[in-house]
Amino acid sequence: MLPKKRFSAEQIVVVLRQIEVLLSQVKSALAKSDLFAQARIP
């Protein structure tokens, strides 16, 4: 069921941008951890 409250296009764009930023932060964090993990392996 869809919620009764409707979101405006601007609100949807803002939320999508926030999610995109969070995903990029997670990806960069994972990439850094992978680099550190690889550096520790001889």
mmCIF file as Biopython writes it, N, C-alpha, C and O atoms, coordinates in Angstrom:
data_model
#
loop_
_atom_site.group_PDB
_atom_site.id
_atom_site.type_symbol
_atom_site.label_atom_id
_atom_site.label_alt_id
_atom_site.label_comp_id
_atom_site.label_asym_id
_atom_site.label_entity_id
_atom_site.label_seq_id
_atom_site.pdbx_PDB_ins_code
_atom_site.Cartn_x
_atom_site.Cartn_y
_atom_site.Cartn_z
_atom_site.occupancy
_atom_site.B_iso_or_equiv
_atom_site.auth_seq_id
_atom_site.auth_asym_id
_atom_site.pdbx_PDB_model_num
ATOM 1   N N  . MET A ? 1  ? 0.834  -1.205  0.000  1.0 0.0 1  A 1 
ATOM 2   C CA . MET A ? 1  ? 0.000  0.000   0.000  1.0 0.0 1  A 1 
ATOM 3   C C  . MET A ? 1  ? 0.865  1.250   0.000  1.0 0.0 1  A 1 
ATOM 4   O O  . MET A ? 1  ? 1.864  1.332   0.715  1.0 0.0 1  A 1 
ATOM 5   N N  . LEU A ? 2  ? 0.475  2.200   -0.796 1.0 0.0 2  A 1 
ATOM 6   C CA . LEU A ? 2  ? 1.224  3.451   -0.846 1.0 0.0 2  A 1 
ATOM 7   C C  . LEU A ? 2  ? 0.767  4.356   0.284  1.0 0.0 2  A 1 
ATOM 8   O O  . LEU A ? 2  ? -0.413 4.382   0.633  1.0 0.0 2  A 1 
ATOM 9   N N  . PRO A ? 3  ? 1.713  5.103   0.857  1.0 0.0 3  A 1 
ATOM 10  C CA . PRO A ? 3  ? 1.324  6.054   1.907  1.0 0.0 3  A 1 
ATOM 11  C C  . PRO A ? 3  ? 0.449  7.154   1.331  1.0 0.0 3  A 1 
ATOM 12  O O  . PRO A ? 3  ? 0.552  7.494   0.153  1.0 0.0 3  A 1 
ATOM 13  N N  . LYS A ? 4  ? -0.409 7.704   2.172  1.0 0.0 4  A 1 
ATOM 14  C CA . LYS A ? 4  ? -1.299 8.759   1.681  1.0 0.0 4  A 1 
ATOM 15  C C  . LYS A ? 4  ? -0.533 10.042  1.388  1.0 0.0 4  A 1 
ATOM 16  O O  . LYS A ? 4  ? -0.913 10.815  0.508  1.0 0.0 4  A 1 
ATOM 17  N N  . LYS A ? 5  ? 0.544  10.260  2.130  1.0 0.0 5  A 1 
ATOM 18  C CA . LYS A ? 5  ? 1.310  11.495  1.936  1.0 0.0 5  A 1 
ATOM 19  C C  . LYS A ? 5  ? 2.072  11.428  0.611  1.0 0.0 5  A 1 
ATOM 20  O O  . LYS A ? 5  ? 2.759  10.444  0.339  1.0 0.0 5  A 1 
ATOM 21  N N  . ARG A ? 6  ? 1.955  12.447  -0.190 1.0 0.0 6  A 1 
ATOM 22  C CA . ARG A ? 6  ? 2.642  12.503  -1.479 1.0 0.0 6  A 1 
ATOM 23  C C  . ARG A ? 6  ? 3.910  13.335  -1.361 1.0 0.0 6  A 1 
ATOM 24  O O  . ARG A ? 6  ? 3.947  14.345  -0.658 1.0 0.0 6  A 1 
ATOM 25  N N  . PHE A ? 7  ? 4.935  12.898  -2.054 1.0 0.0 7  A 1 
ATOM 26  C CA . PHE A ? 7  ? 6.179  13.661  -2.054 1.0 0.0 7  A 1 
ATOM 27  C C  . PHE A ? 7  ? 6.280  14.475  -3.330 1.0 0.0 7  A 1 
ATOM 28  O O  . PHE A ? 7  ? 5.851  14.035  -4.396 1.0 0.0 7  A 1 
ATOM 29  N N  . SER A ? 8  ? 6.850  15.664  -3.214 1.0 0.0 8  A 1 
ATOM 30  C CA . SER A ? 8  ? 7.057  16.479  -4.408 1.0 0.0 8  A 1 
ATOM 31  C C  . SER A ? 8  ? 8.298  15.974  -5.133 1.0 0.0 8  A 1 
ATOM 32  O O  . SER A ? 8  ? 9.120  15.266  -4.552 1.0 0.0 8  A 1 
ATOM 33  N N  . ALA A ? 9  ? 8.428  16.339  -6.399 1.0 0.0 9  A 1 
ATOM 34  C CA . ALA A ? 9  ? 9.581  15.902  -7.185 1.0 0.0 9  A 1 
ATOM 35  C C  . ALA A ? 9  ? 10.876 16.404  -6.548 1.0 0.0 9  A 1 
ATOM 36  O O  . ALA A ? 9  ? 11.887 15.702  -6.541 1.0 0.0 9  A 1 
ATOM 37  N N  . GLU A ? 10 ? 10.833 17.621  -6.016 1.0 0.0 10 A 1 
ATOM 38  C CA . GLU A ? 10 ? 12.038 18.182  -5.392 1.0 0.0 10 A 1 
ATOM 39  C C  . GLU A ? 10 ? 12.466 17.344  -4.195 1.0 0.0 10 A 1 
ATOM 40  O O  . GLU A ? 10 ? 13.654 17.084  -4.009 1.0 0.0 10 A 1 
ATOM 41  N N  . GLN A ? 11 ? 11.495 16.919  -3.381 1.0 0.0 11 A 1 
ATOM 42  C CA . GLN A ? 11 ? 11.828 16.112  -2.204 1.0 0.0 11 A 1 
ATOM 43  C C  . GLN A ? 11 ? 12.430 14.773  -2.626 1.0 0.0 11 A 1 
ATOM 44  O O  . GLN A ? 11 ? 13.376 14.288  -2.004 1.0 0.0 11 A 1 
ATOM 45  N N  . ILE A ? 12 ? 11.878 14.179  -3.682 1.0 0.0 12 A 1 
ATOM 46  C CA . ILE A ? 12 ? 12.397 12.895  -4.157 1.0 0.0 12 A 1 
ATOM 47  C C  . ILE A ? 12 ? 13.828 13.061  -4.650 1.0 0.0 12 A 1 
ATOM 48  O O  . ILE A ? 12 ? 14.685 12.226  -4.363 1.0 0.0 12 A 1 
ATOM 49  N N  . VAL A ? 13 ? 14.090 14.133  -5.389 1.0 0.0 13 A 1 
ATOM 50  C CA . VAL A ? 13 ? 15.439 14.374  -5.903 1.0 0.0 13 A 1 
ATOM 51  C C  . VAL A ? 13 ? 16.421 14.546  -4.749 1.0 0.0 13 A 1 
ATOM 52  O O  . VAL A ? 13 ? 17.531 14.016  -4.793 1.0 0.0 13 A 1 
ATOM 53  N N  . VAL A ? 14 ? 16.016 15.284  -3.719 1.0 0.0 14 A 1 
ATOM 54  C CA . VAL A ? 14 ? 16.896 15.504  -2.572 1.0 0.0 14 A 1 
ATOM 55  C C  . VAL A ? 14 ? 17.222 14.190  -1.896 1.0 0.0 14 A 1 
ATOM 56  O O  . VAL A ? 14 ? 18.376 13.937  -1.552 1.0 0.0 14 A 1 
ATOM 57  N N  . VAL A ? 15 ? 16.223 13.354  -1.702 1.0 0.0 15 A 1 
ATOM 58  C CA . VAL A ? 15 ? 16.445 12.063  -1.041 1.0 0.0 15 A 1 
ATOM 59  C C  . VAL A ? 15 ? 17.359 11.187  -1.888 1.0 0.0 15 A 1 
ATOM 60  O O  . VAL A ? 15 ? 18.268 10.544  -1.362 1.0 0.0 15 A 1 
ATOM 61  N N  . LEU A ? 16 ? 17.122 11.158  -3.189 1.0 0.0 16 A 1 
ATOM 62  C CA . LEU A ? 16 ? 17.959 10.344  -4.069 1.0 0.0 16 A 1 
ATOM 63  C C  . LEU A ? 16 ? 19.404 10.827  -4.040 1.0 0.0 16 A 1 
ATOM 64  O O  . LEU A ? 16 ? 20.331 10.018  -4.053 1.0 0.0 16 A 1 
ATOM 65  N N  . ARG A ? 17 ? 19.595 12.136  -4.001 1.0 0.0 17 A 1 
ATOM 66  C CA . ARG A ? 17 ? 20.964 12.670  -3.938 1.0 0.0 17 A 1 
ATOM 67  C C  . ARG A ? 17 ? 21.629 12.271  -2.628 1.0 0.0 17 A 1 
ATOM 68  O O  . ARG A ? 17 ? 22.809 11.922  -2.613 1.0 0.0 17 A 1 
ATOM 69  N N  . GLN A ? 18 ? 20.879 12.321  -1.524 1.0 0.0 18 A 1 
ATOM 70  C CA . GLN A ? 18 ? 21.444 11.930  -0.236 1.0 0.0 18 A 1 
ATOM 71  C C  . GLN A ? 18 ? 21.850 10.464  -0.258 1.0 0.0 18 A 1 
ATOM 72  O O  . GLN A ? 18 ? 22.909 10.100  0.254  1.0 0.0 18 A 1 
ATOM 73  N N  . ILE A ? 19 ? 21.005 9.616   -0.856 1.0 0.0 19 A 1 
ATOM 74  C CA . ILE A ? 19 ? 21.325 8.189   -0.958 1.0 0.0 19 A 1 
ATOM 75  C C  . ILE A ? 19 ? 22.564 8.001   -1.823 1.0 0.0 19 A 1 
ATOM 76  O O  . ILE A ? 19 ? 23.425 7.179   -1.510 1.0 0.0 19 A 1 
ATOM 77  N N  . GLU A ? 20 ? 22.654 8.763   -2.911 1.0 0.0 20 A 1 
ATOM 78  C CA . GLU A ? 20 ? 23.804 8.656   -3.805 1.0 0.0 20 A 1 
ATOM 79  C C  . GLU A ? 20 ? 25.087 9.022   -3.073 1.0 0.0 20 A 1 
ATOM 80  O O  . GLU A ? 20 ? 26.114 8.365   -3.245 1.0 0.0 20 A 1 
ATOM 81  N N  . VAL A ? 21 ? 25.031 10.067  -2.259 1.0 0.0 21 A 1 
ATOM 82  C CA . VAL A ? 21 ? 26.209 10.482  -1.487 1.0 0.0 21 A 1 
ATOM 83  C C  . VAL A ? 21 ? 26.599 9.395   -0.495 1.0 0.0 21 A 1 
ATOM 84  O O  . VAL A ? 21 ? 27.778 9.071   -0.350 1.0 0.0 21 A 1 
ATOM 85  N N  . LEU A ? 22 ? 25.605 8.834   0.189  1.0 0.0 22 A 1 
ATOM 86  C CA . LEU A ? 22 ? 25.893 7.777   1.164  1.0 0.0 22 A 1 
ATOM 87  C C  . LEU A ? 22 ? 26.512 6.571   0.472  1.0 0.0 22 A 1 
ATOM 88  O O  . LEU A ? 22 ? 27.458 5.978   0.993  1.0 0.0 22 A 1 
ATOM 89  N N  . LEU A ? 23 ? 25.993 6.202   -0.690 1.0 0.0 23 A 1 
ATOM 90  C CA . LEU A ? 23 ? 26.540 5.052   -1.413 1.0 0.0 23 A 1 
ATOM 91  C C  . LEU A ? 23 ? 27.980 5.323   -1.829 1.0 0.0 23 A 1 
ATOM 92  O O  . LEU A ? 23 ? 28.826 4.434   -1.737 1.0 0.0 23 A 1 
ATOM 93  N N  . SER A ? 24 ? 28.270 6.538   -2.285 1.0 0.0 24 A 1 
ATOM 94  C CA . SER A ? 24 ? 29.631 6.856   -2.699 1.0 0.0 24 A 1 
ATOM 95  C C  . SER A ? 24 ? 30.578 6.803   -1.501 1.0 0.0 24 A 1 
ATOM 96  O O  . SER A ? 24 ? 31.724 6.372   -1.629 1.0 0.0 24 A 1 
ATOM 97  N N  . GLN A ? 25 ? 30.096 7.241   -0.337 1.0 0.0 25 A 1 
ATOM 98  C CA . GLN A ? 25 ? 30.923 7.187   0.867  1.0 0.0 25 A 1 
ATOM 99  C C  . GLN A ? 25 ? 31.203 5.744   1.260  1.0 0.0 25 A 1 
ATOM 100 O O  . GLN A ? 25 ? 32.323 5.407   1.644  1.0 0.0 25 A 1 
ATOM 101 N N  . VAL A ? 26 ? 30.186 4.893   1.164  1.0 0.0 26 A 1 
ATOM 102 C CA . VAL A ? 26 ? 30.371 3.482   1.504  1.0 0.0 26 A 1 
ATOM 103 C C  . VAL A ? 26 ? 31.338 2.827   0.538  1.0 0.0 26 A 1 
ATOM 104 O O  . VAL A ? 26 ? 32.206 2.055   0.946  1.0 0.0 26 A 1 
ATOM 105 N N  . LYS A ? 27 ? 31.189 3.137   -0.762 1.0 0.0 27 A 1 
ATOM 106 C CA . LYS A ? 27 ? 32.079 2.548   -1.761 1.0 0.0 27 A 1 
ATOM 107 C C  . LYS A ? 27 ? 33.517 2.971   -1.525 1.0 0.0 27 A 1 
ATOM 108 O O  . LYS A ? 27 ? 34.425 2.144   -1.613 1.0 0.0 27 A 1 
ATOM 109 N N  . SER A ? 28 ? 33.739 4.247   -1.226 1.0 0.0 28 A 1 
ATOM 110 C CA . SER A ? 28 ? 35.105 4.716   -0.993 1.0 0.0 28 A 1 
ATOM 111 C C  . SER A ? 28 ? 35.675 4.079   0.269  1.0 0.0 28 A 1 
ATOM 112 O O  . SER A ? 28 ? 36.857 3.740   0.316  1.0 0.0 28 A 1 
ATOM 113 N N  . ALA A ? 29 ? 34.837 3.916   1.294  1.0 0.0 29 A 1 
ATOM 114 C CA . ALA A ? 29 ? 35.299 3.288   2.530  1.0 0.0 29 A 1 
ATOM 115 C C  . ALA A ? 29 ? 35.674 1.830   2.276  1.0 0.0 29 A 1 
ATOM 116 O O  . ALA A ? 29 ? 36.685 1.346   2.786  1.0 0.0 29 A 1 
ATOM 117 N N  . LEU A ? 30 ? 34.857 1.135   1.489  1.0 0.0 30 A 1 
ATOM 118 C CA . LEU A ? 30 ? 35.167 -0.261  1.169  1.0 0.0 30 A 1 
ATOM 119 C C  . LEU A ? 30 ? 36.437 -0.341  0.329  1.0 0.0 30 A 1 
ATOM 120 O O  . LEU A ? 30 ? 37.258 -1.237  0.529  1.0 0.0 30 A 1 
ATOM 121 N N  . ALA A ? 31 ? 36.604 0.581   -0.602 1.0 0.0 31 A 1 
ATOM 122 C CA . ALA A ? 31 ? 37.798 0.575   -1.445 1.0 0.0 31 A 1 
ATOM 123 C C  . ALA A ? 31 ? 39.041 0.794   -0.587 1.0 0.0 31 A 1 
ATOM 124 O O  . ALA A ? 31 ? 40.062 0.138   -0.791 1.0 0.0 31 A 1 
ATOM 125 N N  . LYS A ? 32 ? 38.957 1.712   0.370  1.0 0.0 32 A 1 
ATOM 126 C CA . LYS A ? 32 ? 40.096 1.964   1.255  1.0 0.0 32 A 1 
ATOM 127 C C  . LYS A ? 32 ? 40.393 0.731   2.105  1.0 0.0 32 A 1 
ATOM 128 O O  . LYS A ? 32 ? 41.556 0.366   2.278  1.0 0.0 32 A 1 
ATOM 129 N N  . SER A ? 33 ? 39.363 0.093   2.632  1.0 0.0 33 A 1 
ATOM 130 C CA . SER A ? 33 ? 39.587 -1.086  3.465  1.0 0.0 33 A 1 
ATOM 131 C C  . SER A ? 33 ? 40.178 -2.220  2.629  1.0 0.0 33 A 1 
ATOM 132 O O  . SER A ? 33 ? 41.005 -2.987  3.121  1.0 0.0 33 A 1 
ATOM 133 N N  . ASP A ? 34 ? 39.756 -2.327  1.365  1.0 0.0 34 A 1 
ATOM 134 C CA . ASP A ? 34 ? 40.324 -3.355  0.482  1.0 0.0 34 A 1 
ATOM 135 C C  . ASP A ? 34 ? 41.804 -3.073  0.238  1.0 0.0 34 A 1 
ATOM 136 O O  . ASP A ? 34 ? 42.628 -3.987  0.243  1.0 0.0 34 A 1 
ATOM 137 N N  . LEU A ? 35 ? 42.133 -1.789  0.021  1.0 0.0 35 A 1 
ATOM 138 C CA . LEU A ? 35 ? 43.528 -1.431  -0.202 1.0 0.0 35 A 1 
ATOM 139 C C  . LEU A ? 35 ? 44.374 -1.763  1.031  1.0 0.0 35 A 1 
ATOM 140 O O  . LEU A ? 35 ? 45.478 -2.293  0.911  1.0 0.0 35 A 1 
ATOM 141 N N  . PHE A ? 36 ? 43.843 -1.444  2.213  1.0 0.0 36 A 1 
ATOM 142 C CA . PHE A ? 36 ? 44.581 -1.738  3.448  1.0 0.0 36 A 1 
ATOM 143 C C  . PHE A ? 36 ? 44.737 -3.239  3.626  1.0 0.0 36 A 1 
ATOM 144 O O  . PHE A ? 36 ? 45.799 -3.713  4.029  1.0 0.0 36 A 1 
ATOM 145 N N  . ALA A ? 37 ? 43.682 -3.990  3.326  1.0 0.0 37 A 1 
ATOM 146 C CA . ALA A ? 37 ? 43.732 -5.442  3.472  1.0 0.0 37 A 1 
ATOM 147 C C  . ALA A ? 37 ? 44.767 -6.033  2.517  1.0 0.0 37 A 1 
ATOM 148 O O  . ALA A ? 37 ? 45.520 -6.933  2.892  1.0 0.0 37 A 1 
ATOM 149 N N  . GLN A ? 38 ? 44.806 -5.534  1.294  1.0 0.0 38 A 1 
ATOM 150 C CA . GLN A ? 38 ? 45.758 -6.037  0.304  1.0 0.0 38 A 1 
ATOM 151 C C  . GLN A ? 38 ? 47.183 -5.657  0.699  1.0 0.0 38 A 1 
ATOM 152 O O  . GLN A ? 38 ? 48.119 -6.423  0.467  1.0 0.0 38 A 1 
ATOM 153 N N  . ALA A ? 39 ? 47.350 -4.476  1.295  1.0 0.0 39 A 1 
ATOM 154 C CA . ALA A ? 39 ? 48.686 -4.019  1.663  1.0 0.0 39 A 1 
ATOM 155 C C  . ALA A ? 39 ? 49.252 -4.878  2.800  1.0 0.0 39 A 1 
ATOM 156 O O  . ALA A ? 39 ? 50.466 -5.061  2.896  1.0 0.0 39 A 1 
ATOM 157 N N  . ARG A ? 40 ? 48.379 -5.399  3.653  1.0 0.0 40 A 1 
ATOM 158 C CA . ARG A ? 40 ? 48.836 -6.211  4.771  1.0 0.0 40 A 1 
ATOM 159 C C  . ARG A ? 40 ? 49.237 -7.620  4.306  1.0 0.0 40 A 1 
ATOM 160 O O  . ARG A ? 40 ? 50.021 -8.301  4.967  1.0 0.0 40 A 1 
ATOM 161 N N  . ILE A ? 41 ? 48.700 -8.032  3.187  1.0 0.0 41 A 1 
ATOM 162 C CA . ILE A ? 41 ? 49.030 -9.384  2.693  1.0 0.0 41 A 1 
ATOM 163 C C  . ILE A ? 41 ? 50.349 -9.322  1.920  1.0 0.0 41 A 1 
ATOM 164 O O  . ILE A ? 41 ? 50.471 -8.557  0.963  1.0 0.0 41 A 1 
ATOM 165 N N  . PRO A ? 42 ? 51.329 -10.118 2.329  1.0 0.0 42 A 1 
ATOM 166 C CA . PRO A ? 42 ? 52.625 -10.088 1.632  1.0 0.0 42 A 1 
ATOM 167 C C  . PRO A ? 42 ? 52.526 -10.644 0.223  1.0 0.0 42 A 1 
ATOM 168 O O  . PRO A ? 42 ? 53.525 -10.689 -0.495 1.0 0.0 42 A 1 
#
